[in-house]
Amino acid sequence: MHCGGGNYKCESSGYGTKNLGYHLTQCKAYLDKLSGGKKQLAFQYGDENKLSTWKFDQNESRKALAHMSVVDELPFSFVEGAGFRYYNSVTQPLFKVPCISTCTTDVYQLFVDEKEKNP
């Protein structure tokens, strides 16, 4: 429907919808439609009285994950846990969970950015 990328069989017996779900996480046309268009309303962090617009951004989500790892003193392997992956798939399926080495790089970049702000 979104990309015209092919036919998918989905019956209750014999075929499931797993292949379609996987396609939607990889389909560039579908992801561009989702991330490039509509903004959503959300309450601002720390103040339930202020509404603002919100749009999914992979890079901002990775920065937030790095921040969470540092603040909560989580091991980098946290991102590869089944619980975190399940939680992520429910709350924000568009977020591609980075590997351990990418998380390490993101935390280091956060450190460099903070050091430049406060020499």
N, C-alpha and C positions, 0 to 999 in steps of 0.2 A: 504494500500500500504506500509506503514512504519512498522506496527507492526503485521499485520495479525490478528488483534483483533476482527474482526467481519464484518458482512455485514451491510451497512447503506443504507437506502432507501432515494433517493433524486429525487423527481420529482417536476416540477413547480406547480403542483396542488396536494394537499393532504400532501405532505412531503416537508419540507424545508431542509436547510443545517445546521440549528442551532445545531442539535445533533452532527454532524461531527465536527463543529467548537469547541464545548465544549470538545469533545473527544481529539482533538489535543492539547488543553490547559492542559489536564490531563495525556495524554499518555506518560509514562516514556520512552518508546523506541523512540518515535518521538522527545521528548525534548532532549534526549541524543544525537541523531543524529544531531540536530541543534546546541546544545551548545558545543558538544565535538569535532566537526570536523572543519568546515571551519571558517577561520577568514576573516574579511572584511577590506577593506581599508577605512580610515577616516582621515580627517584633524585633527591635534592636536588642543586642546582647546587653544584659544588665538593666534594661529599662522596659518593662512590659507596657508602658504607656505610649511608646513611640513606634509607629509603623514606618517601615522603609521598604523599598523594592529590593529584590534579591534575584540574582541570576547565578546559576552554577558555573564555577570556574575551576578547572582541574588544578591549575597552578596555585590558586589561593587555598584550595583544599589541601594540597601537599604542604604548603607553608603552615597551615593550621595543624596538620598531623605532626609536623616537626616540632611545633610549639608545644603540643600536647605531650610528645615524647620527653621533652626537656622538663617541662613543669611537673609532670607526674612521675618523672624518673623511670620511664618504661624502657625495657630492653628493645633493641631494634627488631628482634624476632617477634615482637608483639603483633606486627602487621601480618605475619604469616599464620597466625593462630586461627583455628576454625571458628572460634567465637567471634573474633573481630570481623572476619570475612562475612559471616552470616549477618552480623549487625549492620555492616556496610551495605550488603545486598538489599536489606530491608529499608534502611533509611535513605540511602543515596546510591541507587544502582549505576548511575553514570560515572561514579568515581572509580577510576582504575587504581587499585591498591598497588603502590610501588613495592619493589623488592627491598630486601635489607640494605643492599649497597646504595640504592637510591635514597632510602631514608637517612643513611649515614651522610650522604652528600648534602641532603636538604638541611640536616641539623648543623652541619659545618657551615653551610651558606648562611643560616640563621645567625650563627655565632659571628661570622665575618660582618654581616649587616649590622648587628648590634654593636660590634666593636667600632665600626665606622661612625655610628651615631654618637657613641660615648667614648671618645679616645682617652 
